[in-house]
Amino acid sequence: MQYENGAWLLEKCTQVEFYDNMKHHSSVCDNMSIDTRKIPILAALEHMVEKTYSCGYSPCFDILDAVSSWMMGRGLLFTIALCLIIVTAPAVLVPIFHRNMNVLADQRMKHLYNTAYGAPHYITTHQPRGRLGL
């Protein structure tokens, strides 16, 4: 039925007097003539791309808009707390990481240079006390 109506309208739009009578609705005829020149496969691909959303059943923009509206409305305190955590986390975590790396490096240097045969060797062997071995 829609195809028949489209064919009838396309035929009528080719008549000059019908096109002139349409006046400010002549864009209907223009759109109809453009639609008839479209390749069906490309039109289907265009429709598929327009209706396919990578974020589920709604466009990603709508989801981001809803989240930002919530964050600026009821979630304002949560947003401020999240921003403070993101800003201060590196200032707290990086020194802790550096301190742990320095402790590990100090332990390694102690094992390498202060105990030539390794810590177990010096723990299990007897070491003399003083000059006379007392």
C-alpha positions in Angstrom: 0.0 0.0 0.0 2.8 2.4 0.9 4.6 1.6 -2.3 1.4 2.3 -4.3 0.9 5.7 -2.5 4.5 6.6 -3.1 4.3 5.7 -6.8 1.1 7.8 -7.2 2.6 10.8 -5.4 5.8 10.5 -7.5 3.7 10.5 -10.7 1.7 13.5 -9.5 4.8 15.4 -8.5 6.1 15.3 -12.1 3.0 17.3 -13.2 3.8 21.0 -13.1 0.3 22.2 -12.0 0.2 19.7 -9.1 3.7 20.8 -7.9 2.7 24.5 -8.1 -0.5 23.7 -6.1 1.6 22.1 -3.3 3.3 25.5 -2.6 4.9 25.3 0.8 4.4 21.5 0.9 6.5 21.0 -2.2 9.3 19.6 0.0 7.2 16.4 0.1 7.7 16.0 -3.6 11.4 16.8 -3.3 11.9 14.2 -0.6 9.9 11.6 -2.6 12.2 12.1 -5.6 15.3 11.9 -3.5 14.0 8.7 -1.8 13.4 7.0 -5.2 17.0 7.6 -6.2 18.4 5.9 -3.1 19.9 2.4 -3.4 17.9 0.1 -1.1 21.0 -1.6 0.4 22.6 1.7 1.3 19.3 3.0 2.7 19.1 -0.2 4.9 22.7 0.3 6.0 22.0 3.9 6.9 19.0 2.9 8.9 20.9 0.2 10.7 23.7 2.7 11.6 21.2 5.3 12.9 19.3 2.7 15.0 22.2 0.7 16.4 23.5 2.0 19.8 26.8 0.9 21.2 25.6 1.6 24.8 22.6 -0.7 24.8 19.0 0.2 23.9 19.5 4.0 24.0 22.1 6.4 22.5 25.3 6.9 24.5 24.6 10.6 24.6 21.3 10.0 26.5 23.0 7.9 29.1 25.8 10.4 29.6 23.3 13.2 29.8 21.3 11.3 32.5 24.5 10.5 34.5 25.7 14.1 34.3 22.2 15.4 35.3 22.2 13.1 38.3 25.8 14.0 39.3 25.0 17.7 39.1 21.7 17.3 41.0 21.2 14.7 43.7 24.7 13.3 43.3 26.6 16.6 43.9 28.2 15.5 47.1 29.2 12.2 45.6 30.7 14.1 42.6 32.7 16.4 44.9 34.0 13.4 47.0 34.9 11.5 43.8 36.8 14.5 42.5 38.7 15.0 45.8 39.6 11.3 45.8 40.9 11.4 42.2 42.9 14.6 42.9 44.4 13.5 46.3 45.0 9.8 45.6 48.3 10.3 43.7 49.6 12.6 46.4 49.0 9.9 49.0 49.7 6.7 47.1 52.9 7.7 45.3 54.9 8.5 48.5 53.7 5.2 50.0 54.8 3.3 46.9 58.2 5.1 46.9 58.7 4.3 50.6 58.0 0.6 50.0 60.4 0.5 47.1 63.1 2.2 49.2 62.6 -0.4 52.0 62.9 -3.3 49.5 66.0 -1.7 47.9 67.6 -1.2 51.4 66.9 -4.8 52.3 68.5 -6.0 49.1 71.6 -3.9 49.6 71.9 -5.1 53.1 71.8 -8.7 52.0 74.2 -8.1 49.2 76.9 -6.0 50.9 76.6 -6.5 54.7 76.3 -10.3 54.7 78.7 -11.7 52.1 77.4 -15.3 52.4 73.8 -14.4 53.0 71.9 -14.0 56.3 71.4 -17.8 56.9 75.2 -18.4 56.9 75.8 -15.9 59.7 72.8 -17.0 61.7 73.8 -20.7 61.8 77.6 -20.3 62.4 79.3 -19.5 65.7 81.0 -16.1 65.9 83.7 -15.5 68.5 83.1 -12.7 71.0 86.1 -10.5 71.6 89.8 -11.2 71.3 90.0 -14.3 73.3 86.9 -15.9 71.8 84.9 -15.5 75.1 
